[in-house]
Amino acid sequence: MTHALVFGKFLPFHHGHRALIDFARQHCDLLTVLVCASDQENVSGAVRAHWISTTYENVESIQVQVFEYKEAELPNTSETSTAVAQLWAHVFQRLVPTVSLVVTSESYGALVAQYLGIRHLDFDVKRAQVPISGSAIRANVRSNWSYLPASVQAFYRRTVAILGTESTGKTTLTQQLAAHFGASCVIETARELIADSTEFSTADLYAVAAEHARRIELLRPIAGPLLLLDTDVHITQSYARFTSNEWLDLPSEVYAHNRADLYLYLLPDVPFVQDGTRLSATQRQRLDKAHRLTLAHFGIEYQEIGGSWAERFAQAVQLIEEMLH
């Protein structure tokens, strides 16, 4: 039986690594993918192993292991030298003693195999098949998004919820941000299901919460690095509390689908526009207070956005850029 080893940081795991693993599988009966996670790196070895295991969840011939180490005690695996190769060969001999083949895309792979006394196979050393590297992705995840498997995209994807009382430009800002960032967005479902903010039932709010969550659930896995939500379940809850003084009894899945990494709250400091379907100007201000109380109740922290339409857009872009970096 041929037991092969592929090792690396996988920070992050990308399609180049996947091609390497697929190549190694063709030359062995059992493949160990060893995630070498340094204490100086900001993503845990367990997360990286999960990316790989999820990608190959139906492949029995692959086993994923994690080796966590301190760089003060052991040099980073990306270093190429005979001394470093010898040190890591001792580690591999201890962790995977039955390995008889090493497969890498790096120059140090042959050195490691030499010290282990086993065969080595090179794969796409010049990265002609998949022209990407982990360092390039770390430098700019958004530009290299297509090189990431779905499991890794889910880790790096960020969600922003645009909240606020009526007539504060939530939908307009969401669409502007979507165009600016090339992002996916879920537009407020309530505008479709409830024709008039002054006439709706609790059943209508349940329908809004369920449908909005369903749309987010469908879009999130295929969205790019940024997903925008035009309002969310907390605003729906606020309407329920505002009109009936009771919370909606919603399943935990609804909140999970609505989860966001950044919440932007639009201040009611722009002119109120009554389009015939909205609450009155006075109620708009009362609803603003209700929204804030609801967000506090659910422990949602948010950044306030105010000023002119242009200022709101500029503030939102800055906050999102800070989050993405």
Beta strands, then each sheet from edge to edge (+ up, - down):
strand 1: 3-8
strand 2: 30-38
strand 3: 62-69
strand 4: 101-104
strand 5: 119-122
strand 6: 158-164
strand 7: 184-186
strand 8: 226-230
strand 9: 262-266
strand 10: 303-305
sheet 1: 3+ 2+ 1+ 4+ 5+
sheet 2: 7+ 8+ 6+ 9+ 10+
end
